[in-house]
Amino acid sequence: LPISDCERKAAIAAAMIRLASICLVGLASGQVAGDDSQEAMRQQVAELERLVASQHEQLLAKREQMKEAKSFLLEAVQQHKQENEAARRLTAAAATTTTTLPPSIHGPDNTDPTKATTRAYTDLENTKGALNHMWLILCGALVMFMQAGFAMVESGCCRAKNVQNILLKNLTDVCMGTLGWWFSGWAFAYSGPYDGDYKANGFMGHESWFGSGFLEYKGSGQFEPTTNMMNWFFQWAFCSAAATIVSGGVAERVNFPGYCIFSFVMTAFIYPVVVAWTWGYGWLAFVNTVGYMDFAGSGIVHMAGGVGALTGAIIAGPRAGRWERPDDFDPHSLPLIVLGTFILWFGWYGFNCGSTLGMEDIATGMMAASVAMNTTIAAATGGLTVFLLRLALLKKYDIGGFCNGCLAGLVSITAPCGNVTCSSSFVIAIIGGCLYQLVSMVLRKLKVDDPIDAFAVHGACGAWGTMAAAFFDWGAPFNTYSGWSGFSCYKYESTECYVGWRWKGVMANSAEVLAIAAWVAFFSALVFLPLRLGGFLRASDDVQEAGFDAKKHSPAKAYTMETAA
């Protein structure tokens, strides 16, 4: 550091003090006035001057040394700073490169981080990915188990002489549905190309035929899986459910080969396009500012299946003797109907709760819990509503009506289960139960033969549930709209909720109901009508009278106990 003025003054003061001390000593000894004393004084002053000069030179030398030390220190500090900055840039660049690289189960594909094109999954990504896969595989298995419930309900509602044929169609729906979904269903519904978040053409995809791209070969004997396999499995279960709903509406009079054709077309094309418009981020997702809201598929799955069932029932015509001998067409097994209803109710937790599409954080877990609560309340309320209505109308207990009421409540809550309160689910189920009863009576009045009330349960209540998702959105009391935002609301500038947007949701869901109903009705008729005109759809009256089991199956009947017939 440079020598300050204070240091310089201190050195001069020290010299002056020394000179004063010499003078005082000389005076005290009486030698100051003499010549010898003066000479001695001059020598002392000269010596003092030499001393001051020497001290000054030393101070200058020290100042030069301090300057050199300061310069060296500044250079060292600057170099250290530059090295740290370079290290930080390198670390930041490495971190950015690492996080932007796609993850791989095999980790980095190059030991040099600057040349790697993949990275390892982080611990958090590993945990979330494992939880999501476990959740969707479990829920998908529950939805698949609903096929057993459909089989029990449908076979129980029909006559004993056709039970094997009913079960055959249910098995076929699952198997044909699997192949249809694999061949082209997934490609239409969920594949690209995408323009940002939405389908490029807004209508349907045309990639990933036969599951292509689900597993990629990386070279060196390594394969890279994708999450598409998990999603394919979960969505396949929904696709099969939509087709199975139709089988109940055309039961006991449709030939098996003709029904197989429809089942394949339904799962390979008709239903997948409906999914492409909605869950696949097609045009209904951006039809207006908020888009449609159908959490688990009241409209997408159930209404689609119900409309297909109604179309098939009308084109196939009533069962032979249905309106002339109505008592001959009573359900043959209420125990099967009740068992099937409980299985369906159980599987519905996979259907609705699984539609969170993951289980990676507490917010998703709480949403699944809310969905489960709403689903439970709606099932119970719908069942009791129809039970009381039938009791008032018939003055007797109707277990079959009770079961269909539970299903009506479940269908009604499927779309709004993720954005309504539990009190709203109670009201939605009451309205759904009443609507089911009304539509069932109207179809009978019109002599439309729907053996299991497939349209009344799934079609009518599916449309109602879709609209209820907008009407009863839990933001409605506050004049906000949540929709797909979960426990939040649609916001602008990420701070304030949009006000009055519920009616945008009503308009979007109205478009969903109309579009799905028109699409499914048109293409179902396009399949059923040529089959009917060509004589491939409807079984002859003789086959219907004798029973499909006796005419078409081996063994000739489903039960060995005579009392079951």
Disulfide bonds with the S-S distance in Angstrom:
Cys489-Cys497 1.91
